[in-house]
Amino acid sequence: MVQFRVGSYVTHSNKPEWGMGKVFCVSAPYVLVAFEHLPPPDQFKRLVSLPGMLTPVAAKVNPVLDAWKLESTHDCRAISVVEKPKRKKKVAVATTAATT
C-alpha cells in the first residue's frame, strides 16, 4: 500500500475529472486532498484511503493547489482554508558606478 505524505500530489483513480490533487492531511485511515478542478466549496475531500484509490503524480509544483493553506483536525477534517498571499516578485535594481 502506498503511503502518502502531506504535500504529495495525487490523482483519484475513480474521478479523473477532478484533476491533480494535493495531500493536506494524513491520519489513518483518512487523507484530506484538495483537487484542482473542483470549485472551492467542494475542493477539499476527506477520503478513506483505500488501496489503489489515489495514484501518486510526479509533479513538484502546482500553483493552484500550492496557493492554499489549510488547518485540519487530527482526523483530517478541514477547519479553515485560506489562500496564501502571493509573493511579490523581486525587481532587480541596476546601478552603474560613475567613472571619473
KAVENZI-V100834 format. One record per residue. N is the residue number from 1. PHI is phi in radians with two decimals (NA if undefined). Layout:
# KAVENZI-V100834
n->{N;N}
phi->{PHI;PHI}
This chain:
# KAVENZI-V100834
n->{1;2;3;4;5;6;7;8;9;10;11;12;13;14;15;16;17;18;19;20;21;22;23;24;25;26;27;28;29;30;31;32;33;34;35;36;37;38;39;40;41;42;43;44;45;46;47;48;49;50;51;52;53;54;55;56;57;58;59;60;61;62;63;64;65;66;67;68;69;70;71;72;73;74;75;76;77;78;79;80;81;82;83;84;85;86;87;88;89;90;91;92;93;94;95;96;97;98;99;100}
phi->{NA;-1.35;-1.71;-1.74;-2.00;-1.02;1.72;-1.20;-1.74;-2.51;-2.23;-1.62;-1.12;-1.68;-2.34;-1.08;-1.18;-1.27;1.36;-1.26;-2.18;-2.19;-1.36;-1.91;-2.69;-2.33;-2.65;-0.82;-1.64;-1.76;-2.48;-1.91;-2.22;-1.76;-1.95;-1.22;-1.73;-1.77;-1.20;-0.84;-1.14;-1.90;-1.11;-1.69;-2.10;-1.62;-2.09;-1.40;-1.35;-1.82;-0.97;1.46;-1.25;-1.92;-2.02;-1.11;-2.09;-1.40;-1.10;-1.87;-2.52;-2.53;-1.01;-1.17;-1.32;-1.33;-1.41;-1.83;-2.06;-2.24;-1.91;-2.43;-1.38;-1.11;-1.90;1.14;-1.81;-1.18;-1.74;-2.56;-2.29;-2.34;-1.43;-1.15;-1.12;-1.31;-1.33;-1.40;-1.26;-1.34;-1.80;-1.30;-1.82;-1.58;-2.12;-2.08;-1.45;-1.30;-1.84;-2.10}
